[in-house]
Amino acid sequence: MSFLRWFLLALLAGCAAPGDRGVESAPSPVEADSYFEAARRGAPVYEVVPEQSLLLIHVGRDGAARRLGHDHAVASEQLSGFVALGTQPGEWRADIAFPVRNLTVDKPEYRERLGLDTQPTEADIAGTYGNMLRVLEPDLYPWVSVRLRLAAIGDGGPELAASVTLHGSTAEYLVPVTLETGPSTLTARGRVVIRHSDFGLEPFSAMGGLLRVADELPLEFYIVARRLPG
């Protein structure tokens, strides 16, 4: 094989589409047995439908040279987990998880949804994906998990206490959500701002720190779940 041909094949392999990495091999941290048991007892328990659910993160840029970079849309299309709505508010709970390695970067529909007004190249996108993995280390920490409990019900709807575990650290948030339930489905949507520093992470930087990823990460989610049979 000529050097040129080898180089082109290596380049194409290194720039494979972010998110197209196959299913994460490590088992999900969500413990499903207690949810199946609750469903067998007749409690309303819902299983997340990955192909209809979405988590979307606005990864901004910061630093004196930020005009030279791009904001990015990072998404998970592989949310999994369960939601249980008990007979009492204190029994409401949910556990959601998604694999780090299968995050997508800069799908056009997500950039449009976030209103991002620049256009990164394919090399920019592949580089962003690689830098993200260097920070998040999916070989050591393959999953992000979220444990949710009902904190309060106000005029605007429920507010959830969320324990987010990322890169081996856990941070706590209060998340207002819009929740709708039907005979067989549940939908939930909400927004929250998380930070790299909440998890002891150093945002990726370049040019001696003149261009860096912003610490704050605005996040929105839309979850569709289907009720389990009793």
FIZAMAR-37137 format. One line per 2 residues: number of its first residue (from 1); their letters; for each residue x, y, z of N, C-alpha, C, O. Coordinates in steps of 0.05 Angstrom, whole numbers, plus 5000, padded with zeros to 4 digits. Example, Ala and Ser with C-alpha at 12.3 -4.5 7.8 and 13.67 -1.06 7.14 Angstrom:
2
1) AS) 5264:4886:5156:5246:4910:5156:5264:4934:5156:5285:4934:5169; 5257:4955:5142:5273:4979:5143:5258:5001:5157:5268:5023:5161
END
This chain:
230
1) MS) 5017:4976:5000:5000:5000:5000:5018:5025:5000:5036:5027:5017; 5012:5043:4981:5029:5068:4980:5024:5085:5005:5004:5083:5018
3) FL) 5044:5102:5011:5042:5119:5034:5018:5138:5031:5004:5143:5051; 5013:5148:5007:4991:5166:5003:4965:5153:5008:4947:5164:5022
5) RW) 4961:5128:4999:4936:5114:5003:4932:5108:5033:4910:5111:5044; 4954:5100:5047:4952:5095:5076:4945:5120:5091:4928:5120:5109
7) FL) 4957:5143:5083:4951:5168:5096:4922:5176:5093:4909:5185:5112; 4910:5173:5069:4883:5180:5064:4864:5163:5080:4844:5173:5091
9) LA) 4870:5137:5081:4853:5119:5097:4854:5126:5127:4833:5125:5140; 4877:5132:5137:4880:5140:5165:4865:5166:5170:4852:5169:5191
11) LL) 4866:5185:5151:4852:5210:5155:4822:5206:5156:4809:5218:5173; 4812:5189:5138:4783:5184:5137:4774:5171:5163:4753:5177:5173
13) AG) 4790:5152:5173:4783:5138:5197:4782:5157:5221:4765:5155:5238; 4801:5175:5222:4803:5194:5244:4780:5214:5243:4774:5226:5264
15) CA) 4768:5219:5220:4747:5239:5218:4719:5226:5215:4701:5238:5204; 4716:5202:5225:4690:5189:5224:4670:5206:5238:4676:5221:5256
17) AP) 4645:5205:5229:4624:5222:5239:4622:5220:5269:4618:5198:5280; 4624:5243:5284:4620:5242:5313:4593:5230:5320:4573:5236:5309
19) GD) 4594:5212:5339:4569:5198:5348:4566:5171:5335:4551:5155:5345; 4580:5166:5312:4577:5140:5298:4599:5121:5308:4616:5114:5293
21) RG) 4597:5114:5334:4618:5097:5346:4607:5071:5356:4622:5056:5370; 4582:5064:5350:4571:5039:5360:4561:5042:5388:4564:5062:5401
23) VE) 4548:5021:5397:4536:5022:5424:4557:5019:5445:4576:5003:5442; 4555:5035:5466:4574:5034:5488:4575:5006:5500:4554:4995:5506
25) SA) 4599:4995:5504:4602:4967:5512:4597:4964:5542:4586:4943:5551; 4603:4984:5559:4599:4982:5588:4569:4982:5593:4554:4997:5581
27) PS) 4560:4966:5613:4531:4965:5619:4521:4991:5630:4536:5006:5643; 4496:4997:5624:4483:5021:5634:4483:5022:5665:4478:5001:5677
29) PV) 4487:5045:5677:4486:5047:5706:4458:5047:5718:4454:5046:5742; 4438:5048:5700:4410:5048:5710:4402:5020:5720:4405:5001:5705
31) EA) 4393:5019:5744:4384:4994:5755:4354:4990:5750:4337:5004:5761; 4348:4972:5731:4321:4970:5721:4303:4953:5738:4278:4956:5737
33) DS) 4314:4935:5755:4298:4915:5769:4276:4928:5786:4254:4919:5787; 4284:4949:5801:4264:4961:5819:4241:4974:5804:4219:4975:5815
35) YF) 4246:4983:5780:4225:4995:5764:4206:4973:5753:4182:4977:5753; 4217:4951:5744:4201:4929:5735:4184:4918:5758:4160:4911:5754
37) EA) 4196:4917:5782:4181:4907:5805:4158:4926:5812:4136:4917:5819; 4163:4952:5811:4142:4972:5816:4120:4969:5796:4096:4972:5803
39) AR) 4126:4965:5771:4106:4961:5750:4089:4937:5756:4065:4937:5751; 4102:4915:5765:4087:4891:5771:4068:4895:5794:4047:4882:5795
41) RG) 4074:4914:5812:4056:4920:5834:4034:4939:5826:4016:4945:5842; 4035:4948:5801:4013:4965:5791:4020:4995:5791:4003:5011:5783
43) AP) 4044:5003:5799:4051:5031:5798:4055:5040:5769:4063:5024:5752; 4049:5066:5763:4054:5076:5736:4083:5080:5731:4096:5099:5742
45) VY) 4095:5063:5716:4124:5063:5709:4127:5065:5679:4113:5051:5664; 4145:5083:5671:4149:5088:5642:4178:5083:5635:4197:5090:5650
47) EV) 4183:5071:5611:4210:5067:5601:4215:5087:5579:4199:5091:5561; 4239:5100:5581:4246:5121:5561:4249:5109:5533:4260:5087:5530
49) VP) 4239:5123:5514:4241:5115:5486:4264:5130:5473:4261:5154:5467; 4287:5117:5469:4310:5132:5460:4306:5147:5433:4315:5170:5431
51) EQ) 4293:5135:5414:4291:5147:5388:4272:5171:5387:4271:5185:5367; 4257:5175:5409:4240:5199:5410:4249:5219:5431:4236:5240:5435
53) SL) 4271:5214:5444:4281:5231:5466:4307:5244:5457:4321:5235:5440; 4313:5267:5470:4337:5282:5462:4347:5298:5486:4332:5310:5501
55) LL) 4373:5299:5488:4387:5318:5506:4405:5335:5488:4421:5324:5472; 4404:5361:5491:4419:5380:5474:4434:5400:5491:4422:5413:5508
57) IH) 4460:5403:5485:4477:5420:5501:4489:5441:5482:4499:5435:5461; 4488:5466:5491:4501:5489:5477:4529:5492:5489:4532:5502:5511
59) VG) 4549:5484:5473:4577:5487:5482:4588:5513:5470:4594:5514:5446; 4590:5533:5487:4598:5559:5478:4629:5563:5478:4643:5545:5487
61) RD) 4638:5585:5469:4666:5592:5468:4671:5616:5485:4654:5633:5489; 4696:5618:5495:4703:5640:5513:4732:5648:5508:4746:5634:5493
63) GA) 4741:5669:5520:4768:5678:5518:4771:5702:5499:4752:5708:5484; 4795:5714:5499:4799:5738:5484:4797:5733:5454:4790:5751:5438
65) AR) 4803:5709:5445:4802:5702:5416:4777:5686:5409:4777:5671:5389; 4756:5689:5424:4732:5672:5420:4719:5677:5392:4706:5659:5382
67) RL) 4723:5700:5381:4712:5706:5354:4724:5688:5333:4713:5685:5311; 4747:5675:5339:4760:5657:5319:4749:5629:5320:4755:5613:5303
69) GH) 4732:5623:5340:4722:5596:5344:4693:5593:5337:4681:5611:5324; 4681:5572:5345:4653:5566:5339:4639:5556:5365:4652:5543:5381
71) DH) 4614:5563:5368:4597:5548:5388:4589:5522:5375:4588:5519:5350; 4583:5502:5392:4576:5476:5381:4551:5465:5395:4544:5472:5417
73) AV) 4537:5448:5380:4513:5434:5389:4520:5405:5394:4524:5390:5375; 4521:5397:5420:4527:5369:5427:4501:5356:5437:4487:5368:5453
75) AS) 4495:5333:5427:4470:5320:5434:4473:5290:5440:4492:5277:5430; 4455:5280:5456:4452:5252:5460:4425:5243:5449:4404:5254:5456
77) EQ) 4425:5224:5430:4401:5213:5419:4397:5184:5430:4381:5169:5419; 4411:5178:5452:4410:5151:5463:4404:5151:5493:4417:5137:5508
79) LS) 4385:5168:5500:4376:5168:5528:4362:5142:5535:4346:5132:5518; 4367:5131:5558:4353:5107:5567:4347:5110:5597:4360:5126:5610
81) GF) 4328:5095:5606:4321:5096:5634:4291:5093:5640:4276:5084:5622; 4283:5101:5664:4256:5096:5673:4246:5119:5690:4261:5134:5702
83) VA) 4219:5123:5690:4206:5142:5706:4183:5128:5721:4168:5113:5709; 4182:5132:5747:4160:5120:5763:4145:5143:5777:4156:5159:5791
85) LG) 4119:5143:5773:4101:5162:5786:4085:5147:5808:4065:5134:5801; 4094:5149:5833:4081:5135:5854:4054:5148:5862:4047:5169:5851
87) TQ) 4041:5136:5881:4015:5147:5890:4019:5172:5907:4001:5188:5910; 4043:5175:5918:4050:5199:5934:4073:5213:5920:4091:5201:5908
89) PG) 4074:5240:5922:4096:5255:5909:4124:5245:5917:4142:5245:5901; 4127:5237:5942:4153:5228:5952:4162:5202:5938:4185:5195:5940
91) EW) 4144:5189:5924:4151:5164:5911:4159:5168:5882:4167:5150:5868; 4156:5193:5872:4164:5199:5844:4194:5197:5842:4209:5207:5859
93) RA) 4203:5184:5820:4232:5181:5816:4237:5175:5787:4219:5165:5772; 4261:5179:5778:4270:5173:5751:4300:5169:5751:4315:5181:5767
95) DI) 4309:5151:5734:4338:5147:5730:4342:5146:5700:4331:5129:5685; 4359:5164:5690:4365:5167:5662:4395:5165:5658:4411:5173:5675
97) AF) 4404:5154:5635:4432:5152:5629:4436:5154:5599:4418:5149:5583; 4461:5162:5591:4468:5162:5563:4498:5158:5560:4513:5166:5578
99) PV) 4507:5145:5538:4535:5139:5535:4550:5163:5524:4541:5177:5506; 4574:5168:5535:4590:5191:5527:4600:5188:5498:4599:5207:5483
101) RN) 4610:5165:5491:4623:5162:5465:4604:5166:5442:4612:5172:5420; 4578:5163:5447:4559:5165:5425:4545:5192:5424:4525:5195:5410
103) LT) 4556:5212:5438:4547:5239:5434:4551:5248:5405:4572:5241:5393; 4533:5264:5395:4537:5275:5368:4545:5304:5370:4540:5317:5390
105) VD) 4559:5313:5350:4569:5341:5349:4559:5355:5324:4565:5345:5302; 4545:5376:5327:4538:5395:5306:4522:5383:5283:4527:5389:5260
107) KP) 4502:5367:5289:4482:5361:5269:4468:5386:5261:4461:5403:5278; 4463:5390:5235:4452:5416:5226:4426:5423:5240:4422:5447:5246
109) EY) 4408:5404:5244:4382:5410:5256:4386:5420:5285:4369:5436:5295; 4407:5411:5299:4411:5419:5326:4424:5447:5327:4419:5463:5345
111) RE) 4442:5452:5308:4454:5479:5307:4432:5499:5301:4432:5521:5313; 4414:5492:5283:4392:5511:5277:4374:5514:5302:4364:5536:5307
113) RL) 4369:5493:5316:4351:5494:5340:4363:5513:5361:4348:5527:5374; 4389:5513:5363:4402:5530:5383:4408:5558:5372:4417:5576:5387
115) GL) 4403:5563:5347:4407:5589:5335:4437:5596:5332:4444:5620:5334; 4454:5576:5327:4482:5582:5323:4487:5593:5296:4477:5583:5276
117) DT) 4503:5615:5294:4504:5631:5270:4531:5628:5255:4536:5644:5237; 4548:5609:5262:4572:5604:5247:4570:5576:5235:4553:5561:5243
119) QP) 4589:5569:5218:4588:5543:5205:4616:5530:5207:4633:5535:5191; 4620:5512:5227:4645:5498:5229:4649:5479:5206:4630:5468:5195
121) TE) 4674:5474:5199:4681:5454:5178:4679:5426:5190:4676:5422:5214; 4680:5406:5172:4681:5379:5181:4705:5374:5199:4703:5359:5218
123) AD) 4727:5386:5192:4751:5383:5209:4747:5396:5237:4755:5385:5257; 4733:5419:5238:4727:5431:5263:4710:5413:5280:4714:5410:5304
125) IA) 4690:5401:5268:4671:5383:5282:4685:5359:5293:4681:5351:5316; 4702:5346:5275:4717:5322:5284:4736:5330:5306:4739:5314:5325
127) GT) 4748:5353:5304:4767:5362:5325:4752:5367:5352:4762:5360:5373; 4728:5379:5350:4712:5383:5374:4705:5357:5388:4706:5355:5412
129) YG) 4697:5338:5372:4690:5312:5383:4714:5299:5397:4711:5289:5419; 4737:5300:5384:4761:5289:5396:4769:5303:5422:4777:5290:5441
131) NM) 4767:5329:5422:4774:5345:5446:4755:5338:5468:4763:5337:5492; 4729:5335:5461:4709:5328:5481:4715:5302:5495:4713:5299:5519
133) LR) 4723:5282:5479:4730:5256:5490:4755:5257:5508:4757:5243:5528; 4774:5274:5500:4798:5277:5517:4791:5288:5544:4803:5280:5564
135) VL) 4771:5306:5545:4763:5317:5571:4746:5297:5587:4750:5294:5611; 4728:5283:5573:4709:5266:5588:4718:5237:5592:4707:5223:5609
137) EP) 4739:5228:5578:4752:5202:5582:4731:5179:5584:4728:5167:5605; 4718:5174:5562:4697:5153:5562:4707:5125:5568:4692:5108:5577
139) DL) 4733:5119:5563:4743:5093:5570:4742:5088:5601:4738:5066:5610; 4745:5110:5616:4744:5108:5645:4716:5114:5656:4707:5102:5675
141) YP) 4702:5132:5642:4675:5141:5652:4656:5140:5628:4649:5161:5616; 4646:5116:5620:4632:5113:5595:4604:5124:5595:4593:5130:5573
143) WV) 4591:5129:5618:4564:5137:5619:4561:5163:5636:4576:5168:5654; 4541:5179:5628:4531:5200:5645:4504:5191:5656:4487:5181:5641
145) SV) 4500:5193:5682:4475:5184:5694:4462:5207:5710:4476:5224:5721; 4436:5207:5710:4420:5227:5723:4399:5214:5740:4383:5198:5730
147) RL) 4399:5220:5766:4379:5210:5784:4360:5233:5792:4370:5254:5800; 4335:5229:5788:4315:5251:5792:4295:5244:5814:4285:5221:5815
149) RL) 4290:5263:5831:4269:5260:5851:4252:5286:5852:4262:5307:5846; 4227:5283:5860:4210:5306:5861:4217:5324:5884:4219:5315:5907
151) AA) 4223:5350:5879:4230:5369:5900:4206:5385:5909:4202:5390:5933; 4190:5394:5890:4167:5411:5896:4148:5412:5872:4156:5406:5850
153) IG) 4123:5418:5878:4103:5423:5857:4092:5451:5861:4079:5457:5881; 4099:5469:5842:4089:5497:5844:4069:5503:5823:4060:5486:5808
155) DG) 4062:5529:5821:4043:5538:5801:4053:5532:5773:4038:5528:5754; 4080:5533:5769:4092:5528:5743:4096:5499:5736:4106:5493:5714
157) GP) 4089:5481:5755:4093:5453:5750:4114:5441:5769:4122:5455:5787; 4121:5416:5765:4140:5403:5783:4169:5414:5780:4177:5422:5759
159) EL) 4183:5413:5803:4212:5419:5803:4226:5395:5813:4219:5384:5834; 4246:5386:5798:4260:5361:5805:4287:5366:5816:4301:5385:5808
161) AA) 4295:5350:5836:4322:5350:5846:4338:5330:5829:4331:5306:5829; 4358:5339:5815:4373:5322:5797:4402:5318:5807:4416:5338:5813
163) SV) 4410:5293:5810:4438:5286:5816:4451:5276:5791:4444:5255:5781; 4469:5292:5780:4482:5285:5755:4510:5275:5760:4526:5288:5773
165) TL) 4516:5251:5750:4543:5239:5754:4557:5238:5727:4548:5226:5708; 4579:5253:5726:4595:5256:5701:4624:5255:5709:4633:5269:5727
167) HG) 4639:5239:5694:4668:5237:5698:4675:5230:5727:4694:5240:5738; 4658:5213:5739:4663:5204:5767:4656:5223:5789:4660:5217:5812
169) ST) 4644:5247:5782:4636:5266:5802:4606:5271:5800:4595:5268:5778; 4593:5278:5822:4564:5283:5822:4559:5311:5831:4570:5321:5850
171) AE) 4541:5325:5816:4532:5352:5823:4502:5352:5825:4488:5336:5812; 4491:5370:5841:4462:5372:5846:4450:5397:5833:4463:5418:5834
173) YL) 4426:5394:5822:4412:5416:5809:4383:5414:5815:4372:5393:5821; 4369:5437:5815:4340:5439:5815:4331:5445:5786:4340:5464:5774
175) VP) 4313:5429:5776:4306:5430:5748:4275:5433:5745:4261:5414:5751; 4265:5456:5737:4236:5458:5731:4230:5442:5706:4245:5443:5686
177) VT) 4208:5428:5706:4201:5411:5683:4172:5415:5676:4155:5422:5693; 4166:5411:5650:4139:5409:5641:4133:5380:5636:4146:5367:5620
179) LE) 4113:5370:5651:4107:5341:5650:4079:5336:5641:4060:5349:5650; 4076:5318:5622:4050:5310:5612:4048:5280:5612:4066:5266:5603
181) TG) 4025:5270:5622:4021:5241:5622:3995:5234:5608:3976:5249:5610; 3995:5211:5595:3972:5201:5582:3968:5172:5591:3982:5162:5609
183) PS) 3949:5158:5579:3944:5130:5587:3968:5112:5583:3972:5093:5598; 3984:5118:5563:4007:5100:5557:4033:5114:5554:4054:5101:5550
185) TL) 4034:5141:5554:4059:5155:5549:4063:5177:5569:4044:5187:5582; 4088:5186:5572:4095:5208:5588:4115:5225:5573:4133:5214:5560
187) TA) 4113:5251:5574:4133:5269:5562:4142:5289:5583:4126:5298:5600; 4167:5295:5582:4179:5315:5601:4199:5332:5586:4214:5321:5569
189) RG) 4199:5357:5591:4218:5375:5579:4227:5396:5599:4212:5403:5617; 4252:5405:5596:4262:5425:5615:4289:5435:5606:4301:5426:5586
191) RV) 4299:5455:5621:4325:5467:5616:4340:5471:5642:4328:5475:5663; 4367:5469:5641:4383:5474:5664:4411:5482:5654:4419:5475:5632
193) VI) 4426:5496:5670:4454:5503:5663:4472:5487:5682:4471:5490:5706; 4490:5471:5670:4511:5457:5685:4537:5470:5679:4539:5487:5660
195) RH) 4558:5463:5693:4584:5475:5689:4606:5454:5690:4604:5435:5705; 4627:5458:5674:4650:5440:5676:4660:5439:5704:4666:5418:5715
197) SD) 4662:5463:5717:4674:5465:5743:4658:5450:5764:4669:5442:5785; 4632:5445:5759:4616:5430:5778:4627:5401:5782:4622:5389:5802
199) FG) 4641:5392:5762:4651:5364:5761:4681:5363:5762:4693:5342:5758; 4694:5386:5769:4723:5386:5770:4736:5384:5743:4760:5376:5742
201) LE) 4723:5391:5722:4734:5389:5695:4745:5415:5686:4734:5437:5692; 4767:5414:5671:4779:5438:5659:4770:5439:5630:4777:5421:5615
203) PF) 4755:5460:5622:4746:5462:5594:4770:5463:5575:4791:5474:5582; 4767:5451:5552:4788:5450:5532:4795:5479:5524:4778:5496:5521
205) SA) 4821:5484:5520:4830:5510:5512:4852:5507:5491:4865:5486:5488; 4857:5529:5476:4877:5530:5455:4889:5558:5455:4879:5576:5468
207) MG) 4911:5561:5440:4924:5587:5438:4932:5598:5465:4928:5622:5470; 4942:5581:5482:4950:5590:5508:4927:5600:5526:4931:5617:5543
209) GL) 4903:5591:5521:4880:5599:5536:4865:5622:5524:4844:5630:5535; 4874:5634:5502:4860:5656:5489:4834:5647:5477:4815:5663:5475
211) LR) 4832:5622:5469:4807:5610:5459:4802:5585:5476:4818:5567:5478; 4778:5584:5488:4772:5561:5505:4742:5557:5505:4726:5574:5498
213) VA) 4735:5533:5514:4706:5526:5517:4696:5540:5542:4709:5540:5562; 4672:5551:5540:4660:5564:5563:4654:5544:5585:4648:5521:5580
215) DE) 4656:5554:5610:4650:5537:5633:4621:5529:5634:4614:5506:5639; 4603:5548:5629:4574:5542:5630:4565:5527:5606:4573:5532:5583
217) LP) 4547:5508:5611:4536:5491:5589:4506:5491:5592:4495:5474:5606; 4492:5508:5578:4462:5507:5578:4453:5481:5565:4463:5473:5544
219) LE) 4434:5469:5578:4425:5442:5570:4395:5441:5569:4381:5452:5587; 4384:5429:5548:4355:5425:5547:4350:5395:5541:4366:5382:5529
221) FY) 4327:5386:5550:4320:5358:5545:4291:5355:5538:4274:5371:5546; 4286:5334:5523:4258:5326:5516:4257:5296:5518:4272:5282:5504
223) IV) 4241:5286:5536:4240:5257:5541:4212:5246:5536:4192:5258:5544; 4211:5225:5521:4186:5210:5516:4189:5182:5528:4209:5169:5523
225) AR) 4170:5174:5544:4172:5148:5557:4145:5133:5553:4124:5146:5552; 4147:5107:5551:4123:5090:5547:4118:5074:5571:4136:5062:5583
227) RL) 4092:5072:5579:4085:5058:5604:4090:5028:5602:4083:5016:5582; 4102:5017:5623:4106:4988:5624:4080:4974:5632:4065:4985:5647
229) PG) 4075:4950:5621:4051:4936:5629:4054:4927:5658:4076:4922:5668; 4032:4924:5672:4032:4916:5700:4038:4886:5702:4039:4875:5724
END
